């Protein structure tokens, strides 16, 4: 069995389709089917159930997937170690970030990193905190930047920075220029909020519930950019990290009383080895905060 067999198997397992997997691998579908059959023949066990065009892992396939991922991670770590000997001229890093971090903090960090390490290929995935944890544990990410704490002991969290939350309003909102707003006063204003799959929304809901406050949420969205655009062009307000709207035209922050904060941290899989390229990028992120 060769490494390409493992990559073919994992691609098919992820996409649940030989057609989509073959397209992502830039090979023909019959070639992929033949390679998968070779693996199954060599192992003497069926790895996929084929139902029409959909393929799903058998119980044996799910077990083999765990070890195939682990094997490729070790090979990639070995390749990265060799690249380290070449003074980080080459390498690759895949990591996940919160939408807000990816939009407002990451661009200058990546620009600085690329100047120093132009040969390192970077893949950035904008994910929710829970998705970052899942993909870290699956071995799909080198590291992540998400809201602390983690929901599992299998992940290490290194705090990067803590930011206060604020009520964010547009130019024509009556609270523009206000020194602050209490949590109890929030229910006097209509809000557009992140949908409840986001940890920051869950945290804010818990705080309001603990204070007996039922906010007037009239709109929910699953991304920050359209929320800010809506606030800018309407009388609705939202609750987000205060630093997200610094110097953004048409948006103003109103401090919450008492202060509510959340911490953004660097997430890594416990007992995992960061490649030289990933360590270099992590160090660049640390230097910013």
C-alpha positions in Angstrom: 0.0 0.0 0.0 1.3 3.4 -0.9 0.7 6.9 0.5 -1.5 7.8 -2.4 -3.8 5.0 -1.5 -4.4 6.5 1.9 -5.0 10.0 0.4 -7.5 8.5 -2.1 -9.3 6.6 0.7 -9.5 9.7 2.9 -10.8 11.9 0.0 -13.5 9.4 -0.8 -14.4 9.1 2.9 -14.7 12.8 3.3 -16.7 13.6 0.2 -18.9 10.4 0.3 -18.7 10.3 -3.4 -16.1 8.8 -5.7 -17.0 11.4 -8.4 -16.4 14.4 -6.1 -13.3 12.8 -4.6 -11.8 12.0 -8.0 -12.4 15.6 -9.1 -10.6 17.0 -6.0 -7.7 14.5 -6.6 -7.5 15.4 -10.3 -7.9 11.8 -11.4 -10.7 9.9 -13.2 -13.5 8.3 -11.3 -12.7 4.8 -12.7 -9.1 5.2 -11.5 -10.2 6.1 -8.0 -12.6 3.2 -7.9 -9.8 0.9 -9.0 -7.4 2.2 -6.4 -10.1 1.8 -3.6 -10.7 -1.8 -4.7 -6.9 -2.4 -4.5 -6.9 -1.2 -0.9 -9.9 -3.4 0.0 -8.4 -6.4 -1.7 -5.1 -5.9 0.1 -6.8 -5.5 3.5 -9.3 -8.3 2.8 -12.2 -6.2 4.0 -14.8 -3.9 2.6 -14.2 -0.2 3.5 -17.2 1.4 1.8 -20.9 0.7 1.3 -21.9 1.7 -2.1 -25.5 2.9 -2.5 -26.0 4.5 -5.9 -23.6 7.3 -6.3 -23.2 7.7 -2.5 -20.5 5.8 -0.7 -20.4 5.5 3.1 -17.7 4.0 5.4 -18.4 0.6 6.8 -17.5 0.0 10.5 -14.1 -1.3 9.3 -13.7 1.8 7.1 -14.4 4.2 10.0 -11.7 2.4 12.0 -9.2 2.5 9.2 -9.9 6.2 8.6 -8.6 7.0 12.1 -5.3 5.3 11.4 -5.0 6.5 7.9 -5.3 10.1 9.1 -2.8 9.5 11.8 -0.3 7.9 9.3 -0.5 10.9 6.9 -0.2 13.4 9.8 3.1 11.6 10.8 4.3 11.6 7.2 3.4 15.3 6.9 5.2 16.0 10.1 8.3 14.3 8.8 8.2 16.3 5.6 7.8 19.5 7.6 10.8 18.5 9.7 12.9 18.1 6.5 11.6 21.5 5.3 12.8 23.0 8.6 16.3 22.0 7.7 15.8 24.1 4.6 15.3 27.2 6.8 11.5 27.2 6.3 11.8 27.8 2.6 8.8 25.4 2.1 5.9 24.1 4.1 2.2 24.3 4.6 -0.1 25.4 7.4 -3.9 24.9 7.7 -5.7 26.5 10.5 -9.1 27.7 11.6 -10.2 31.1 12.9 -13.3 32.8 14.1 -15.0 35.0 11.5 -14.2 38.2 13.4 -10.5 37.3 13.9 -10.2 36.3 10.2 -11.7 39.6 9.0 -10.3 42.2 11.4 -7.0 40.8 12.9 -5.6 38.2 10.5 -4.9 40.1 7.3 -1.9 42.2 8.6 -0.5 39.1 10.4 -0.6 37.1 7.2 1.0 39.9 5.2 3.9 40.1 7.7 4.3 36.4 7.7 4.3 36.1 3.9 7.1 38.7 3.7 9.4 36.6 5.9 8.3 33.1 4.7 7.0 33.5 1.1 7.5 29.8 0.4 5.0 28.6 3.0 1.5 27.8 1.7 -1.3 28.8 4.1 -4.9 27.7 4.1 -7.2 29.6 6.4 -10.7 28.3 7.3 -13.3 30.6 8.9 -15.1 28.4 11.4 -17.1 28.5 14.6 -15.4 27.6 17.8 -17.0 24.2 18.0 -16.0 23.5 14.4 -12.4 24.5 15.1 -12.3 22.0 18.0 -13.8 19.2 15.9 -11.4 19.7 13.0 -8.4 19.9 15.4 -9.3 16.6 16.9 -9.8 15.1 13.5 -6.3 16.2 12.5 -7.6 18.6 9.7 -6.0 21.7 11.3 -2.6 22.5 12.7 -4.1 25.0 15.2 -7.1 27.3 15.7 -8.0 30.7 17.0 -11.3 30.6 18.9 -13.1 31.7 22.0 -11.9 30.3 25.3 -12.4 28.0 27.1 -12.4 24.8 25.1 -15.2 22.3 25.6 -12.7 19.3 25.7 -9.6 18.5 27.7 -8.1 17.1 24.5 -7.3 20.7 23.4 -4.8 23.1 24.9 -5.8 26.8 25.0 -3.3 29.6 25.3 -5.1 33.0 25.9 -4.2 35.6 23.3 -6.3 38.6 24.3 -9.4 39.6 26.1 -11.9 42.1 24.6 -15.0 43.7 26.0 -18.4 43.3 24.3 -20.3 46.5 23.4 -23.6 47.5 21.9 -22.9 48.5 18.3 -25.2 51.1 16.7 -25.4 53.1 13.5 -25.2 56.8 12.9 -28.9 57.5 13.5 -29.4 55.4 16.6 -30.4 57.4 19.7 -27.5 55.9 21.7 -24.8 57.4 19.5 -22.3 59.2 21.8 -23.8 57.6 24.9 -21.3 56.8 27.8 -22.8 53.4 28.3 -25.8 51.2 28.6 -26.8 48.8 31.4 -27.7 45.2 30.7 -31.3 45.9 32.0 -31.6 48.8 29.4 -30.8 46.4 26.5 -34.4 45.2 26.3 -35.4 48.7 25.3 -33.7 48.3 21.9 -34.3 46.0 19.0 -31.3 43.8 18.2 -29.8 41.8 15.3 -27.6 39.1 16.6 -25.4 36.2 15.5 -27.3 33.0 15.4 -27.2 30.7 18.4 -24.6 28.2 17.0 -21.9 30.8 17.9 -20.3 30.5 21.3 -20.2 34.3 21.7 -24.0 34.3 21.3 -24.4 31.5 23.7 -22.3 33.3 26.3 -24.3 36.5 25.9 -27.6 34.6 26.2 -26.4 33.0 29.4 -25.4 36.4 30.9 -28.7 38.0 30.0 -30.6 35.0 31.3 -28.7 35.1 34.6 -29.8 38.7 35.0 -33.4 38.0 34.1 -33.2 39.9 30.8 -35.1 38.9 27.7 -33.5 40.8 24.8 -35.6 42.0 21.8 -33.9 40.0 19.1 -35.8 40.7 15.8 -33.2 39.3 13.4 -30.4 36.7 13.4 -27.6 36.1 11.0 -24.7 33.6 10.8 -22.0 36.1 9.8 -20.7 39.3 11.2 -20.4 41.3 8.0 -24.1 41.4 7.1 -24.9 42.2 10.8 -22.7 45.3 10.7 -24.1 46.3 7.3 -27.7 46.0 8.7 -26.8 48.0 11.8 -25.2 50.7 9.7 -28.3 51.1 7.6 -31.1 50.7 10.2 -32.1 51.5 13.7 -31.2 48.0 14.9 -28.3 47.4 17.3 -26.1 44.4 17.9 -23.7 43.1 20.6 -20.2 42.3 19.4 -16.5 42.7 20.4 -15.9 46.4 20.9 -12.7 46.4 18.9 -14.5 45.2 15.8 -15.9 48.6 15.0 -13.0 50.8 15.9 -12.7 53.4 13.2 -15.4 51.8 11.0 -17.5 54.4 9.2 -21.1 54.6 10.3 -20.7 52.4 13.4 -20.4 53.3 17.0 -19.8 51.3 20.2 -21.7 51.8 23.4 -20.0 50.2 26.5 -22.0 47.7 28.5 -22.3 48.1 32.2 -21.2 46.0 34.0 -18.4 45.2 31.6 -18.7 41.9 29.7 -15.6 40.3 28.2 -14.6 37.3 26.3 -11.1 35.8 25.7 -9.7 34.7 22.3 -7.2 31.9 22.6 -4.8 29.8 20.5 -6.2 26.2 20.3 -3.9 23.2 19.7 -4.5 19.5 20.1 -3.0 18.1 23.3 0.2 16.1 22.8 0.4 17.1 19.1 3.5 18.2 17.3 3.3 21.5 15.5 5.3 21.6 12.3 8.1 24.2 11.9 5.9 26.2 9.6 2.9 26.2 12.0 5.2 27.2 14.9 6.5 30.1 12.9 3.0 31.3 12.1 1.9 30.8 15.8 4.9 32.9 16.9 3.9 35.6 14.5 0.3 35.7 15.9 1.7 35.8 19.5 3.8 38.8 18.7 0.7 40.7 17.7 -0.9 40.3 21.1 
